[in-house]
Amino acid sequence: MTRLLFLVQVSRPILWPVLPLVYYLGLHAARAPLSAAAVVEMLLLTLPMNLIGCGLNDVYDYESDRRSERRRKVWGAVVADADRTLVWRACLATVPLVLGGALVTRNAFNIAATGGLVLVAWAYSVPPLRLKERPPLDSLANGLGFFLLPFTMGYSLGADPMAMPLKYYLLALSVCGIHALATAADYEADKAAGHRTLAVVFGRQAAAAFALATFAIALVFGDYQGIAVRVYLAVGAVATLAALLVPRDRTIAVACVTIFVGFLAAAVCHVIGW
């Protein structure tokens, strides 16, 4: 039971709603029904998929995690050397569950997107690729993993992903910006641990400027009908502008929290028609 609770902490329950919400946004955009297979996939995108993504990341991030007060407060678990074997085995055991959920749909695009999601999670954290330390590929990988691929999983059940409108790709771009801003929040810990993230390589203000640009591009060029999405992008632009003008720990942390909570609220409001 203690090990199970530890693995739940590693999977970061605070992030569990994100991937299922993005998946459901894809379903909603394609006007696909909420089938039993879709519900199963959404459940698998909570603890199982987050354990793969966050667990692999934490196995290789011990040095920066132990130095980051923010990470200890928010995530509540640090994977030390003694925990690596447990987390590795749990991640490997979870991969077939996630892929099996995709196979149930019998949809080629869905299966490909699910496989891509697992591969991106692996490539982001695990050497020799370890995209986390190859900026700007670190932020681009998060745009894929936290938006485009799970969105495509849901979208594929009701429409052709090859004909997906530009506005959804622009939302994925804004998620790249969110990750860039998060690297600015973890700047001190990552730099001390020797991790070459986007903020460490290019600086905090450059990371915030990139995030601001992604929100601005999505807001200007995305043809969004719902007011919730447009308000969210505007709030994201303001938050990242504040982080750019005042690149301090507190300002950046507040901007990250605002964007995260704003996403959850905007996604729910969009689905109910606002």
N, C-alpha and C positions, 0 to 999 in steps of 0.2 A: 504493500500500500504506500509506503514511503517513497519507493522508486517511482510508482505511478504518479503520485502527486508532484514529484520532482519533474517528471516528463511533461506533465500538464503545465507547470511553470515555464519550462523551456519553450513550450509551444506558444507562449505569450497570449493568454486568453483575451487580453484587451484587443488583439488583432483578429480574433475569430470572426467578427461580423463582416470584415472587409471583403474577403474573397467571395463569400456567398452573396453579399449585396451586389458586387460587380457582376457576378454570374447572373443574378436575377435582373439586373439592368439590361444585360444582353438578351435574356428571354423577353423582357418587356419591349425592347426596341424591335425585336423580330416578331412580336405578337405571337409568341409560342406559348402553348399551354403549360401549366405547372404540372408536369407528369410525375409519376412515381420515380422514374429514372432521374429526372431533374432534381427532385427532393433528395435522393440518395447522393447525387453528386454535390449538392450544396452542403450536406452534412459532412461529406468527406473533405470539403474545403475548409472545415473548421479545425479541429484538433489534428487530424492526420496530416493534411497538407502543410499546416503551420509548423508541425513538428519537424517535417522534412526541411522546410526552408529555414526556420529559426534554429533548429537543432544543428544542422550542418554549419550554419554561420557561427554558432556559439562554440562549436568544437575548435574552430580555428581563431576565435577572437578572445581567448581567455585574458591575454595581457591587456587589451584595451578595455574589456568589460570590468575587470577588477579595479581599473583606474577611474571608471566613470560612475560618479555618484548617481547621475540621472538614470543610467541603465539599471543599476541595482534597485533604485526606487520603483521604476516603472515595470521592469520585467521580473524582478524578484528572484532570479536564478542566475548563477554564474557557473558555467561548465568548466570545472577544473580537470587536471590530468586524470584524476581517479574516476571521473564521471564519463570520460570520452567513450569507453567501450560500451557502456550502457546506452548512451545517446546514439552512437553509430548503429548498434543493433536495432534500436527502436526505429530509426530512420529507414534502415533497409527493410524491416518488417512491414513498414507502413506503405512503401512504394507500391507493392502489388495491390493493396486495397484501393489506392487512388486510381491506378490504371484500370483495375477491375471495374470500378464505377463507370468509367468511360466506355468500356467494352459493352456494358449493358445497354447503352444508347444505340449501338450499332450504327453510329454516325461517323463517317470517316473524318470529317473536319473536327468533330468533338474529340475523337480519339487522338488526332494529331495535336490539337491544342493542349490536351491534358498531358500528353507525353512531352510536349515542348515546355510546359510549366514545370514539370519535374526536372527536366534537363537544365532549364535556366536556374532553378534553385541550386542544383548541383554545381553548375559552372560558376555561379556567383561566389560561392564560398570555398570550394575544394580545389587545391592545387592539382595540376600545374596551371590551369586556366585562371582560377580565382579572379573573376571579373571585378570583384570588390576593390582590388588594388590596381585596376587598369582604367582609370578615368579617361573619358566620360562613359566608358562601357558599363561602369558600375551603376550609374543613374539610368542608362538606357535599358539595362537588364531589369531594373525595378519597374520601369514603365511597361515592359513586356509581362513580367511576372505578377505585378499587382493590379494590372488593368487589362491590357490588350488580350492576353491569352485566356484568363477566366471569362472576360466579356465574350470572346469568340466561342468559348465552350457553350454558353447559354444561347448566343445569337444563332449558332449553327443548327439549333433544334427547330428553328422556325424560318430561317432565311439563308441565303447564300453568303457566307463570309467574304467571298471574293468580290462582292458588290457592295460591301459595307461603306457607308458614307464617310467622307473625310472627317466630319466632326468627332467621330469616335476615336480616330487616330490622334486628333488634337487633344482629346482628353487623356489619352495615354501619354502624350508628350508632357502634359501638365503633371502627371504622376512622376515622370522623370525629374521634373523640377522639385517636387516634394522631396524626393530622395536626396537631391543635391542640397536642399536646405537642411535635411537631417544630418548630412555629413558635416555641415557647419556647426550643428549643435554638439556633435561628437568630436569636434576638432582637436581639443586638448588631449583627450584620452587616446585618440587614434594616432596623433603625432608622437606622443610619448611612447606608444607601443610600436612605432615604426610602420604603421599601416598607411599606404599611399592612396587615400581616398580622394575624391574630387576636391574637397575643401582643403585637405592637407597639401595637395599638389598646386592648386590654383589660388588658394586663399578663401577666407570666409566670405568676403564681399563678392568675389567672382561667383561663388556658389549661390549666394542670394540673388545676384544679378541674373544668373541663368534661370533660377526658379521664377523670378519676376517675368522674364521674357517668355517662358512657357505659358504662364497664366495669361499674359497679355495677348499672345498669339492665338490661344484658344478662344479668348473672349472676343477678339476682333474678327477672326476668320471662321469661327464655328457658327453654323446656322442653328442655334439652339432655340427651340420653341418654348420650352418650359422656363418660367422665371426662376425656379430654384437653382438650376444649373448656372444661369447667368449671374445670379447673386453670389453663388459660391465662387465662381471664377473671379468676380470683382473683389470679394473678401480676400481670396487668396493673393490677388495682385497687391492689395493694400498691405497685407501681412508681410509679404516678401519684400515690399518696398521699405517697410519699417525695419526689417532685418538688414537690408542693404544700407540704409542710412545710419542705423545704430547697431553695428555688428557686435553686440555683446551677448553674453550667455543668456541673460534673462529675456532680452528682446527676441532672440532666436528661438528660445524655448517656448515663449508665449505664441510666437508665430506658428510653430509646429503644432502645438495643441489646438490652436484656432483652426488650422487647416484640417486636422484630423477630425475634430468634432464637427466642423462644417461639412466635411464630406459625408459623414454618417447622416446628418440632418438633411442635407441636400438630396442624397440618394433616396431616402424615405419619402421626402416631399415630392420628388420627381415621379416616383412610382405611383403615388396616390393622385397625381395629376396636377400638381402645382407648378 
